[in-house]
Structure formats: structure tokens, C-alpha cells
């Protein structure tokens, strides 16, 4: 009954915060997170936009009696860096948003995880929507080792259908955190997290659901 990855019109989503909250209430969700793209994109969430969005979040949360987290999704660049506006977010997702393959992908991911204590969740890992291939099983284990050590959640993303099963299989019995998200950019996709919970039930046997 939660969806921790929803985009609003403060970045590239099609709906405002109040519309999203109303739809989430109709879907009988208990909590959602508005997680807009960050400032590495021209339409991303600046500090000033984050402050305005927070007002909308507070008003919508009060109006609909819904827990709404204020999040951000930062793209991980070629050297594992993210761009984060100066704002006190409830949590930060870091994701690769361009075609990167094999060892280069792992280098970005691990570099970001080890560099930024602000990062709480790795978004849509190994997404085929960006053409990822070149799996390296040893580095899969390394990603999970670092995630477990640092308390960084692995997102199970219904829109991207990621991570793939071979990675999720490695999560069995691990004491890691996982997050669930629809990655909705439209009202119709809000709460569409059935795939995420199905995979989590099957593979996240020793894990805990991320709670911002």
C-alpha cells in the first residue's frame, strides 16, 4: 500500500502534487513519495522549486490524510557523482539514466554509493530500458555487499521491471533494505507496484522494506 517513486510536474511528471495525492487516496495507498529528477536535467528540481513543492506536499498531505514523502532522484554521472540541490529531502534516490554497459555501470554505481552518505536508494538498477547488458556476477555481489554495509536500499521498480531476476536471486537471505516504486510519470501509473511486491515477496526473504 505504498509507492515510493512518483514524479510530479515539478520535473517531468504530468500531474501536480494535489492531483497525485488525490489519486493515491483513491488507490487507498497509505504513503507515497514525490521523487522528482534533480538539477543535472534542465527541467529538474532546483532549491527554489523544492521549497514550493514542499508547500504543496504539506497542503496535500493535510487535505487527504496521506503520508507524502519529499524525495529526489539524482542521475549518476560518468565518474559516480550526483548533483543535489540544497534542501532537506526525506530521502535521495540515485540512478543511472543513460546507456552504460558492463564494468562502467558498476563503477558508476559503486562510486556513488561509497561517496555520498546522502544516498538512500539505488533506483531501477540494471534497467533494460536504458539497454543495460554486460552482467558481472562478482560485481553484483559487490553492489549488494556495499548496500548492506551502508544501509542503502535497492529499489524494486515496477516500471523498469528491475532489477532482473538473476540479481534479485542474489538478494535471498541478505539483510539488506529494499524500496518499491512505480516510477509513475502519469496519474494512471500511481500505485502500480504489484510487480515490485511480487518480486520482493519471492526474493527479499531476509530484507526489510525501506522506510524514509
Residue frames as a rotation matrix with the C-alpha (Angstrom) as fourth column:
UNK 1
0.557 0.830 0.000 0.00
0.830 -0.557 0.000 0.00
0.000 0.000 -1.000 0.00
UNK 2
0.389 -0.490 -0.781 2.92
0.036 -0.838 0.544 2.34
-0.921 -0.239 -0.308 -0.65
UNK 3
0.677 -0.281 0.680 4.59
0.719 0.059 -0.692 3.82
0.155 0.958 0.242 -3.72
UNK 4
0.505 -0.575 -0.644 7.96
0.363 -0.536 0.762 5.47
-0.783 -0.619 -0.062 -3.12
UNK 5
-0.686 -0.727 0.033 8.75
0.357 -0.297 0.886 6.70
-0.634 0.620 0.463 -6.63
UNK 6
0.362 0.838 0.409 6.31
0.890 -0.181 -0.418 9.17
-0.276 0.515 -0.811 -8.23
UNK 7
-0.770 -0.623 0.133 7.25
0.627 -0.705 0.331 12.11
-0.112 0.338 0.934 -10.47
UNK 8
0.238 0.842 -0.484 5.28
0.654 -0.508 -0.561 15.35
-0.718 -0.183 -0.671 -10.45
UNK 9
0.735 0.115 0.668 5.02
0.619 -0.516 -0.592 18.36
0.277 0.849 -0.450 -12.74
UNK 10
0.814 -0.550 -0.184 7.89
-0.326 -0.696 0.640 19.87
-0.480 -0.461 -0.746 -10.75
UNK 11
-0.449 -0.892 0.048 10.08
-0.293 0.198 0.935 17.80
-0.844 0.406 -0.350 -13.08
UNK 12
-0.839 0.059 -0.542 8.83
-0.535 0.100 0.839 15.60
0.104 0.993 -0.053 -15.93
UNK 13
-0.720 0.685 0.112 5.61
0.570 0.676 -0.467 14.23
-0.395 -0.273 -0.877 -14.45
UNK 14
-0.671 0.518 0.531 2.29
0.371 -0.385 0.845 15.24
0.642 0.764 0.066 -15.94
UNK 15
0.407 0.903 -0.137 0.35
0.514 -0.102 0.852 15.88
0.755 -0.417 -0.506 -12.70
UNK 16
-0.057 -0.341 0.938 0.60
-0.553 -0.772 -0.315 18.28
0.831 -0.537 -0.145 -9.81
UNK 17
-0.917 -0.399 -0.010 1.13
-0.195 0.467 -0.862 17.22
0.349 -0.789 -0.506 -6.21
UNK 18
-0.482 0.802 0.353 -2.51
-0.703 -0.114 -0.702 17.68
-0.523 -0.587 0.618 -5.22
UNK 19
0.363 0.589 -0.722 -3.70
-0.905 0.408 -0.122 15.57
0.223 0.697 0.681 -8.17
UNK 20
-0.351 -0.599 -0.720 -1.20
-0.337 0.798 -0.499 12.86
0.874 0.067 -0.482 -7.27
UNK 21
-0.945 -0.003 0.328 -2.33
-0.324 0.165 -0.932 12.84
-0.051 -0.986 -0.156 -3.65
UNK 22
-0.052 0.998 0.028 -5.98
-0.908 -0.036 -0.417 12.60
-0.415 -0.047 0.908 -4.66
UNK 23
0.328 0.109 -0.938 -5.24
-0.704 0.691 -0.166 9.68
0.630 0.715 0.303 -6.96
UNK 24
-0.692 -0.649 -0.318 -3.18
-0.229 0.614 -0.755 7.94
0.685 -0.449 -0.573 -4.25
UNK 25
-0.696 0.526 0.488 -6.08
-0.591 -0.035 -0.806 8.33
-0.407 -0.850 0.335 -1.82
UNK 26
0.326 0.836 -0.442 -8.44
-0.943 0.256 -0.212 6.82
-0.064 0.486 0.872 -4.42
UNK 27
0.122 -0.409 -0.904 -6.00
-0.420 0.804 -0.420 3.91
0.899 0.431 -0.074 -4.74
UNK 28
0.943 0.319 0.092 -6.08
-0.182 0.265 0.947 3.53
0.278 -0.910 0.308 -0.93
UNK 29
0.099 -0.976 -0.195 -2.36
0.425 0.219 -0.878 3.96
0.900 0.004 0.436 -0.60
UNK 30
0.704 0.085 -0.705 -1.01
0.710 -0.119 0.694 4.63
-0.024 -0.989 -0.144 2.88
UNK 31
0.344 -0.671 -0.657 2.06
0.007 -0.698 0.716 6.56
-0.939 -0.251 -0.235 1.79
UNK 32
0.799 -0.211 0.564 3.69
0.590 0.090 -0.802 7.89
0.118 0.973 0.196 -1.37
UNK 33
0.004 -0.812 -0.584 6.89
0.475 -0.512 0.715 9.71
-0.880 -0.280 0.384 -2.23
UNK 34
0.989 0.150 -0.013 7.12
0.073 -0.553 -0.830 12.55
-0.132 0.820 -0.557 -4.71
UNK 35
0.212 -0.966 0.148 10.55
0.369 0.219 0.903 11.94
-0.905 -0.136 0.402 -6.20
UNK 36
0.972 0.186 -0.145 11.39
-0.039 -0.481 -0.876 14.44
-0.232 0.857 -0.460 -8.93
UNK 37
0.488 -0.828 0.277 14.52
0.810 0.310 -0.499 14.49
0.327 0.468 0.821 -11.06
UNK 38
0.349 -0.474 -0.808 17.41
0.630 -0.519 0.577 16.63
-0.693 -0.711 0.118 -9.88
UNK 39
0.650 -0.028 -0.760 19.28
-0.213 -0.966 -0.146 19.60
-0.730 0.256 -0.634 -11.30
UNK 40
-0.526 -0.817 0.234 21.50
0.042 0.250 0.967 17.69
-0.849 0.519 -0.098 -13.71
UNK 41
-0.382 0.512 0.769 18.48
0.924 0.221 0.312 17.93
-0.010 0.830 -0.558 -16.02
UNK 42
-0.897 -0.050 0.440 17.26
0.152 -0.968 0.199 21.28
0.416 0.245 0.876 -17.32
UNK 43
-0.012 0.974 0.225 13.75
-0.312 -0.218 0.925 20.59
0.950 -0.059 0.306 -16.01
UNK 44
-0.251 -0.183 -0.951 14.97
0.596 0.745 -0.301 19.25
0.763 -0.642 -0.078 -12.68
UNK 45
0.727 0.617 -0.302 14.14
0.554 -0.267 0.788 20.20
0.406 -0.740 -0.536 -9.12
UNK 46
-0.246 -0.771 0.587 16.08
0.138 -0.627 -0.766 23.28
0.959 -0.107 0.261 -8.00
UNK 47
-0.859 -0.108 -0.501 16.26
0.507 -0.032 -0.862 24.50
0.077 -0.994 0.082 -4.42
UNK 48
-0.810 0.576 -0.105 13.54
-0.538 -0.803 -0.256 27.08
-0.231 -0.151 0.961 -5.07
UNK 49
-0.194 0.753 -0.628 11.27
-0.659 0.374 0.652 24.54
0.727 0.541 0.424 -6.77
UNK 50
-0.501 -0.044 -0.864 11.82
0.428 0.855 -0.292 22.10
0.752 -0.516 -0.410 -3.89
UNK 51
-0.966 0.149 -0.212 10.62
0.119 -0.472 -0.874 24.72
-0.230 -0.869 0.438 -1.42
UNK 52
-0.467 0.838 -0.283 7.48
-0.884 -0.435 0.171 25.38
0.020 0.330 0.944 -3.46
UNK 53
-0.211 0.361 -0.908 6.86
-0.297 0.862 0.411 21.66
0.931 0.357 -0.075 -3.86
UNK 54
-0.845 -0.154 -0.512 7.16
0.400 0.453 -0.796 21.16
0.355 -0.878 -0.321 -0.10
UNK 55
-0.770 0.638 -0.015 4.33
-0.525 -0.646 -0.555 23.64
-0.364 -0.419 0.832 0.45
UNK 56
-0.090 0.734 -0.673 2.20
-0.886 0.250 0.391 21.65
0.456 0.631 0.627 -1.99
UNK 57
-0.445 -0.149 -0.883 3.16
0.073 0.977 -0.202 18.39
0.892 -0.155 -0.424 -0.28
UNK 58
-0.986 0.053 -0.157 2.26
0.153 -0.072 -0.986 19.69
-0.064 -0.996 0.063 3.17
UNK 59
-0.501 0.850 -0.162 -1.09
-0.817 -0.527 -0.236 21.03
-0.286 0.014 0.958 1.95
UNK 60
-0.032 0.484 -0.874 -1.98
-0.720 0.596 0.356 17.83
0.693 0.641 0.329 0.06
UNK 61
-0.716 -0.296 -0.632 -0.94
0.182 0.795 -0.579 15.61
0.674 -0.530 -0.515 2.97
UNK 62
-0.917 0.399 -0.022 -3.22
-0.124 -0.337 -0.933 17.55
-0.379 -0.853 0.358 5.29
UNK 63
-0.323 0.837 -0.442 -6.10
-0.942 -0.328 0.068 17.62
-0.088 0.438 0.895 2.80
UNK 64
0.248 0.413 -0.876 -6.09
-0.651 0.741 0.165 13.89
0.717 0.530 0.453 2.05
UNK 65
0.634 -0.011 0.774 -4.74
-0.717 0.366 0.593 12.47
-0.290 -0.931 0.224 5.32
UNK 66
0.944 -0.328 -0.035 -1.91
0.247 0.774 -0.583 10.82
0.219 0.541 0.812 3.41
UNK 67
0.430 -0.883 -0.186 1.77
0.123 -0.147 0.981 10.47
-0.895 -0.445 0.045 4.25
UNK 68
0.947 -0.169 0.271 3.71
0.252 -0.130 -0.959 12.10
0.198 0.977 -0.080 1.43
UNK 69
0.332 -0.913 -0.236 7.50
0.599 0.011 0.801 11.96
-0.729 -0.407 0.551 1.47
UNK 70
0.890 -0.152 -0.429 9.59
-0.370 -0.790 -0.488 14.61
-0.265 0.593 -0.760 -0.22
UNK 71
0.364 -0.762 0.535 12.26
0.422 0.647 0.635 12.87
-0.830 -0.006 0.557 -2.29
UNK 72
0.481 -0.289 -0.828 14.57
-0.768 -0.595 -0.239 13.46
-0.423 0.750 -0.508 -5.21
UNK 73
0.746 -0.283 0.603 16.08
0.440 0.889 -0.127 11.26
-0.500 0.360 0.788 -7.92
UNK 74
0.409 -0.717 -0.564 19.63
-0.634 -0.668 0.390 12.19
-0.657 0.198 -0.728 -8.90
UNK 75
0.962 -0.154 -0.227 21.34
-0.105 0.560 -0.822 10.91
0.254 0.814 0.522 -12.02
UNK 76
0.530 -0.837 0.136 24.74
0.134 0.241 0.961 9.28
-0.837 -0.491 0.240 -11.53
UNK 77
0.752 -0.261 -0.605 27.31
-0.645 -0.478 -0.596 10.68
-0.134 0.839 -0.528 -13.97
UNK 78
0.690 -0.467 -0.553 30.32
-0.185 0.624 -0.759 9.02
0.700 0.626 0.344 -15.58
UNK 79
-0.434 -0.901 -0.031 32.53
-0.154 0.108 -0.982 9.41
0.888 -0.421 -0.185 -12.51
UNK 80
-0.330 0.371 -0.868 29.91
0.764 0.645 -0.015 8.41
0.554 -0.668 -0.497 -9.96
UNK 81
-0.973 -0.047 -0.225 28.85
0.173 -0.796 -0.581 11.91
-0.152 -0.604 0.782 -8.99
UNK 82
-0.038 0.988 0.149 25.38
0.983 0.011 0.182 13.31
0.178 0.154 -0.972 -8.37
UNK 83
-0.812 -0.089 0.577 24.01
0.068 -0.996 -0.057 16.85
0.580 -0.007 0.815 -8.31
UNK 84
-0.159 0.719 -0.677 21.90
0.941 0.317 0.116 17.59
0.298 -0.619 -0.727 -5.27
UNK 85
0.023 0.214 0.976 20.17
0.055 -0.976 0.213 20.92
0.998 0.049 -0.035 -4.53
UNK 86
-0.917 -0.395 0.054 20.50
0.015 -0.171 -0.985 22.45
0.399 -0.902 0.163 -1.08
UNK 87
-0.013 0.956 0.292 17.29
-0.827 -0.174 0.534 21.15
0.562 -0.235 0.793 0.51
UNK 88
-0.706 -0.207 0.677 16.43
-0.643 0.589 -0.490 18.79
-0.297 -0.781 -0.549 3.34
UNK 89
-0.116 0.636 -0.763 14.79
-0.744 0.454 0.491 15.91
0.658 0.625 0.420 1.46
UNK 90
0.597 0.391 0.700 13.25
-0.755 0.570 0.326 12.93
-0.271 -0.723 0.635 3.23
UNK 91
0.286 -0.592 0.754 15.37
0.199 0.806 0.557 10.66
-0.937 -0.009 0.348 1.06
UNK 92
0.106 -0.414 -0.904 17.54
-0.867 -0.483 0.120 10.57
-0.486 0.772 -0.410 -2.04
UNK 93
0.725 0.073 0.685 17.43
0.259 0.893 -0.369 8.08
-0.638 0.445 0.628 -4.94
UNK 94
-0.095 -0.770 -0.631 20.49
-0.702 -0.397 0.591 7.79
-0.706 0.499 -0.503 -7.18
UNK 95
0.576 0.416 0.704 20.04
0.221 0.750 -0.624 6.23
-0.787 0.515 0.340 -10.63
UNK 96
-0.717 -0.697 0.025 21.87
0.139 -0.108 0.984 5.77
-0.683 0.709 0.174 -13.92
UNK 97
0.305 0.921 -0.242 19.83
0.043 -0.268 -0.963 7.45
-0.951 0.284 -0.121 -16.66
UNK 98
0.391 -0.198 -0.899 21.78
-0.902 -0.279 -0.331 6.72
-0.185 0.940 -0.288 -19.84
UNK 99
0.955 -0.026 -0.296 23.03
-0.078 0.939 -0.335 3.65
0.287 0.342 0.895 -21.69
UNK 100
0.046 -0.946 0.322 26.09
-0.991 -0.085 -0.108 2.37
0.129 -0.314 -0.941 -19.80
UNK 101
0.753 0.265 -0.603 27.34
-0.370 0.928 -0.054 -1.19
0.545 0.264 0.796 -20.04
UNK 102
0.433 -0.600 -0.673 29.32
0.466 0.788 -0.403 -3.74
0.772 -0.139 0.620 -18.11
UNK 103
-0.133 -0.611 -0.780 32.05
0.980 0.037 -0.196 -2.61
0.149 -0.791 0.594 -15.77
UNK 104
-0.807 -0.151 0.570 31.39
0.188 -0.982 0.006 1.08
0.559 0.112 0.821 -16.46
UNK 105
0.197 0.956 0.220 27.91
-0.161 -0.190 0.968 0.75
0.967 -0.226 0.117 -14.99
UNK 106
0.588 -0.003 -0.809 29.19
0.699 0.505 0.507 -0.93
0.406 -0.863 0.299 -11.83
UNK 107
-0.514 -0.853 -0.091 31.91
0.810 -0.448 -0.378 1.70
0.282 -0.268 0.921 -11.48
UNK 108
-0.504 0.423 0.753 29.31
-0.177 -0.904 0.389 4.48
0.845 0.063 0.530 -11.51
UNK 109
0.520 0.832 -0.192 27.05
-0.031 0.243 0.970 2.70
0.854 -0.498 0.152 -9.06
UNK 110
0.441 -0.410 -0.798 29.72
0.855 0.462 0.235 1.73
0.273 -0.786 0.554 -6.55
UNK 111
-0.635 -0.714 0.294 31.48
0.616 -0.698 -0.365 5.09
0.466 -0.051 0.883 -6.78
UNK 112
-0.235 0.661 0.713 28.26
-0.323 -0.745 0.584 6.90
0.917 -0.093 0.388 -5.95
UNK 113
0.690 0.564 -0.453 27.28
0.173 0.479 0.860 4.56
0.703 -0.672 0.233 -3.13
UNK 114
0.226 -0.705 -0.672 30.67
0.957 0.288 0.020 4.84
0.180 -0.648 0.740 -1.45
UNK 115
-0.677 -0.571 0.464 31.00
0.547 -0.812 -0.201 8.62
0.492 0.118 0.862 -1.94
UNK 116
-0.528 0.565 0.634 27.63
-0.423 -0.823 0.380 10.01
0.736 -0.067 0.673 -0.86
UNK 117
-0.951 0.224 -0.214 26.17
0.300 0.487 -0.820 9.38
-0.080 -0.844 -0.531 2.58
UNK 118
-0.566 0.779 -0.270 23.09
-0.650 -0.623 -0.435 11.30
-0.507 -0.071 0.859 1.40
UNK 119
-0.414 0.399 -0.818 22.08
-0.722 0.403 0.562 8.49
0.554 0.824 0.121 -0.97
UNK 120
-0.288 0.444 0.848 19.38
-0.788 0.393 -0.474 6.25
-0.544 -0.805 0.237 0.48
UNK 121
0.474 0.576 0.666 18.18
0.014 0.751 -0.660 4.22
-0.880 0.322 0.348 -2.51
UNK 122
-0.794 -0.593 -0.134 19.66
-0.184 0.026 0.983 2.93
-0.579 0.805 -0.130 -5.79
UNK 123
0.092 0.945 -0.313 16.97
-0.591 -0.201 -0.781 3.50
-0.801 0.257 0.540 -8.40
UNK 124
0.875 0.468 -0.121 15.92
-0.384 0.521 -0.762 0.98
-0.294 0.714 0.636 -11.08
UNK 125
-0.036 -0.990 0.137 19.26
-0.637 0.129 0.760 -0.91
-0.770 -0.060 -0.636 -11.02
UNK 126
-0.795 -0.448 0.408 20.35
0.016 0.658 0.753 -2.63
-0.606 0.606 -0.516 -14.25
UNK 127
0.167 0.966 -0.200 17.32
-0.179 -0.170 -0.969 -1.30
-0.970 0.197 0.145 -16.12
UNK 128
-0.364 -0.195 0.911 16.83
0.753 0.513 0.411 -2.73
-0.548 0.836 -0.040 -19.60
UNK 129
0.745 0.664 0.065 15.01
0.595 -0.616 -0.516 0.49
-0.302 0.423 -0.854 -20.54
UNK 130
0.653 -0.616 -0.440 18.49
-0.612 -0.772 0.172 2.03
-0.445 0.157 -0.882 -20.78
UNK 131
0.726 -0.261 -0.636 19.82
-0.479 0.471 -0.741 -1.00
0.493 0.842 0.218 -22.61
UNK 132
0.160 -0.750 0.642 21.93
-0.947 0.067 0.314 -2.40
-0.278 -0.658 -0.700 -19.79
UNK 133
0.932 -0.015 -0.363 23.86
-0.061 0.978 -0.198 -5.55
0.358 0.207 0.910 -20.53
UNK 134
0.029 -0.999 -0.043 27.23
-0.194 0.036 -0.980 -6.98
0.981 0.037 -0.192 -19.55
UNK 135
0.878 0.357 0.319 26.34
-0.383 0.123 0.916 -8.53
0.288 -0.926 0.245 -16.21
UNK 136
-0.240 -0.947 -0.214 29.34
-0.318 0.285 -0.904 -9.25
0.917 -0.149 -0.370 -13.95
UNK 137
0.522 0.617 -0.589 28.31
0.268 0.537 0.800 -11.63
0.810 -0.575 0.115 -11.17
UNK 138
-0.208 -0.685 -0.698 31.25
0.932 0.078 -0.354 -10.75
0.297 -0.724 0.623 -8.90
UNK 139
-0.946 -0.132 0.296 30.33
0.087 -0.983 -0.160 -7.08
0.312 -0.125 0.942 -9.07
UNK 140
0.070 0.997 0.022 26.66
-0.131 -0.013 0.991 -7.88
0.989 -0.072 0.130 -8.45
UNK 141
0.399 0.001 -0.917 27.80
0.792 0.504 0.345 -9.31
0.463 -0.864 0.200 -5.12
UNK 142
-0.679 -0.715 -0.167 29.95
0.716 -0.594 -0.367 -6.24
0.163 -0.369 0.915 -4.51
UNK 143
-0.551 0.569 0.611 26.97
-0.221 -0.805 0.550 -3.93
0.805 0.168 0.569 -5.03
UNK 144
0.510 0.803 -0.308 24.96
0.061 0.324 0.944 -5.93
0.858 -0.500 0.116 -2.52
UNK 145
0.014 -0.605 -0.796 27.86
0.950 0.257 -0.179 -6.01
0.313 -0.753 0.578 -0.05
UNK 146
-0.894 -0.388 0.225 28.16
0.333 -0.910 -0.245 -2.22
0.300 -0.144 0.943 -0.14
UNK 147
-0.203 0.909 0.365 24.39
-0.307 -0.413 0.858 -1.72
0.930 0.062 0.362 0.03
UNK 148
0.545 0.399 -0.738 24.19
0.474 0.579 0.663 -3.97
0.692 -0.711 0.127 3.08
UNK 149
-0.282 -0.781 -0.558 27.17
0.938 -0.103 -0.329 -2.34
0.200 -0.616 0.762 4.76
UNK 150
-0.971 -0.180 0.157 25.98
0.171 -0.983 -0.068 1.24
0.167 -0.039 0.985 4.19
UNK 151
-0.463 0.868 -0.182 22.24
0.471 0.067 -0.879 0.66
-0.751 -0.492 -0.440 4.60
UNK 152
-0.647 0.227 -0.727 21.39
-0.658 -0.648 0.384 1.74
-0.384 0.727 0.569 1.05
UNK 153
0.092 0.803 0.589 18.13
-0.158 0.596 -0.787 0.30
-0.983 -0.021 0.182 -0.29
UNK 154
-0.955 -0.236 0.182 17.83
0.109 0.290 0.951 -1.50
-0.277 0.927 -0.251 -3.62
UNK 155
-0.304 0.892 -0.334 14.77
-0.749 -0.441 -0.495 -0.29
-0.589 0.099 0.802 -5.49
UNK 156
-0.687 0.296 0.664 12.42
0.536 0.823 0.187 -2.86
-0.491 0.484 -0.724 -6.99
UNK 157
-0.614 0.288 -0.735 10.94
-0.426 -0.905 0.001 -0.78
-0.665 0.313 0.678 -9.79
UNK 158
0.011 0.747 0.664 7.70
0.323 0.626 -0.710 -1.86
-0.946 0.223 -0.234 -11.48
UNK 159
0.759 0.298 -0.578 8.02
-0.361 -0.546 -0.756 0.44
-0.541 0.783 -0.307 -14.49
UNK 160
0.094 -0.845 -0.527 11.56
-0.995 -0.057 -0.086 -0.63
0.042 0.532 -0.846 -15.41
UNK 161
0.943 0.242 -0.228 11.00
-0.214 0.967 0.139 -4.24
0.254 -0.083 0.964 -14.27
UNK 162
0.043 -0.989 -0.139 14.30
0.002 0.140 -0.990 -4.03
0.999 0.042 0.008 -12.47
UNK 163
-0.323 -0.931 -0.167 16.45
-0.836 0.198 0.512 -5.41
-0.444 0.305 -0.842 -11.01
UNK 164
0.045 0.275 -0.960 16.44
-0.752 0.642 0.148 -8.55
0.658 0.715 0.235 -13.18
UNK 165
0.892 0.451 -0.004 15.81
-0.346 0.691 0.635 -11.93
0.289 -0.565 0.773 -11.60
UNK 166
0.423 -0.784 -0.454 19.45
0.537 0.621 -0.571 -13.01
0.730 -0.002 0.684 -11.67
UNK 167
-0.560 -0.571 0.601 20.32
-0.129 -0.656 -0.743 -10.05
0.819 -0.493 0.294 -9.44
UNK 168
0.181 0.725 0.665 17.26
-0.871 -0.195 0.450 -10.48
0.456 -0.660 0.597 -7.23
UNK 169
0.735 0.045 -0.677 18.24
0.081 0.985 0.154 -14.13
0.674 -0.167 0.720 -6.72
UNK 170
-0.277 -0.942 -0.187 21.43
0.463 0.039 -0.886 -12.90
0.842 -0.332 0.425 -5.03
UNK 171
-0.387 0.209 0.898 19.30
-0.614 -0.785 -0.082 -10.91
0.688 -0.583 0.433 -2.56
UNK 172
0.545 0.658 -0.520 17.81
-0.082 0.659 0.747 -14.02
0.834 -0.365 0.414 -0.97
UNK 173
0.583 -0.221 -0.782 18.64
0.755 0.502 0.421 -14.17
0.300 -0.836 0.460 2.73
UNK 174
-0.513 -0.812 0.278 20.62
0.649 -0.579 -0.493 -10.92
0.561 -0.072 0.824 2.70
UNK 175
0.115 0.491 -0.864 19.89
0.916 -0.389 -0.099 -8.38
-0.385 -0.779 -0.494 5.43
UNK 176
-0.876 -0.362 0.320 19.50
0.475 -0.767 0.432 -5.52
0.089 0.530 0.843 3.02
UNK 177
-0.298 0.795 -0.529 16.90
-0.003 -0.555 -0.832 -2.81
-0.955 -0.246 0.168 2.53
UNK 178
-0.736 0.118 0.666 14.62
0.676 0.121 0.727 -2.62
0.006 0.986 -0.169 -0.49
UNK 179
-0.578 0.573 -0.581 12.31
-0.288 -0.809 -0.511 0.08
-0.764 -0.128 0.633 -1.77
UNK 180
-0.344 0.537 0.770 9.29
0.844 0.537 0.003 -0.22
-0.412 0.651 -0.638 -4.07
UNK 181
-0.382 0.207 -0.901 8.19
-0.195 -0.971 -0.140 2.25
-0.903 0.122 0.411 -6.68
UNK 182
0.516 0.649 0.560 6.01
0.516 0.286 -0.807 2.61
-0.684 0.705 -0.187 -9.74
UNK 183
-0.685 -0.723 -0.090 8.23
0.448 -0.516 0.730 5.33
-0.574 0.460 0.678 -11.26
UNK 184
0.220 0.901 0.375 4.93
0.928 -0.074 -0.365 6.91
-0.301 0.428 -0.852 -12.27
UNK 185
-0.911 -0.397 -0.111 5.05
0.331 -0.865 0.376 9.94
-0.245 0.306 0.920 -14.54
UNK 186
-0.574 0.809 0.127 1.26
-0.325 -0.368 0.871 9.93
0.752 0.458 0.474 -15.06
UNK 187
-0.244 0.582 0.776 -1.72
-0.967 -0.084 -0.241 9.58
-0.075 -0.809 0.583 -12.77
UNK 188
0.633 0.591 -0.500 -2.63
-0.670 0.742 0.030 6.23
0.389 0.315 0.866 -14.31
UNK 189
0.132 -0.693 -0.708 0.60
0.023 0.717 -0.697 4.63
0.991 0.076 0.110 -13.08
UNK 190
-0.359 -0.274 0.892 0.43
-0.811 -0.381 -0.443 5.74
0.462 -0.883 -0.086 -9.44
UNK 191
0.107 0.361 0.926 0.27
-0.855 0.509 -0.099 2.73
-0.508 -0.781 0.363 -7.14
UNK 192
0.844 0.137 -0.519 1.20
-0.449 0.710 -0.543 0.32
0.294 0.691 0.660 -9.94
UNK 193
-0.111 -0.918 0.380 3.62
-0.983 0.044 -0.180 -1.60
0.149 -0.394 -0.907 -7.71
UNK 194
0.800 0.502 0.329 2.25
-0.550 0.832 0.069 -5.12
-0.239 -0.236 0.942 -7.95
UNK 195
0.703 -0.612 -0.362 5.32
0.062 0.559 -0.827 -6.36
0.708 0.559 0.431 -9.85
UNK 196
-0.156 -0.817 0.555 7.59
-0.574 -0.383 -0.724 -4.87
0.804 -0.432 -0.409 -7.18
UNK 197
0.026 0.215 0.976 5.85
-0.982 0.189 -0.015 -6.55
-0.187 -0.958 0.216 -4.28
UNK 198
0.953 0.284 -0.107 5.62
-0.302 0.915 -0.266 -9.85
0.022 0.285 0.958 -6.15
UNK 199
0.389 -0.890 -0.238 9.39
0.040 0.274 -0.961 -9.86
0.920 0.364 0.142 -6.69
UNK 200
-0.263 -0.479 0.837 10.09
-0.787 -0.395 -0.474 -8.69
0.558 -0.784 -0.273 -3.15
UNK 201
0.524 0.545 0.655 7.98
-0.820 0.531 0.214 -11.47
-0.231 -0.649 0.725 -1.69
UNK 202
0.968 -0.132 -0.216 9.88
0.016 0.884 -0.466 -14.03
0.252 0.448 0.858 -3.76
UNK 203
0.346 -0.938 -0.006 13.43
0.460 0.175 -0.870 -12.77
0.818 0.298 0.493 -3.38
UNK 204
-0.214 -0.461 0.861 13.75
-0.445 -0.739 -0.506 -10.32
0.869 -0.492 -0.048 -0.47
UNK 205
0.418 0.483 -0.769 13.45
0.279 0.738 0.615 -13.06
0.865 -0.472 0.173 2.12
UNK 206
0.033 -0.462 -0.887 15.89
0.996 0.084 -0.007 -11.56
0.078 -0.883 0.463 4.61
UNK 207
-0.745 -0.372 0.554 15.41
0.459 -0.888 0.020 -7.92
0.485 0.269 0.833 3.67
UNK 208
-0.271 0.648 -0.712 13.42
0.715 -0.359 -0.600 -5.07
-0.644 -0.671 -0.366 5.21
UNK 209
0.348 0.500 0.793 11.22
0.883 -0.460 -0.098 -2.58
0.316 0.734 -0.601 3.41
UNK 210
-0.725 -0.663 0.187 12.82
0.604 -0.742 -0.291 0.86
0.332 -0.098 0.938 3.27
UNK 211
0.465 0.830 -0.307 11.07
0.880 -0.398 0.257 3.42
0.092 -0.390 -0.916 5.46
UNK 212
-0.063 -0.535 0.843 12.13
0.429 -0.777 -0.461 7.03
0.901 0.333 0.279 4.83
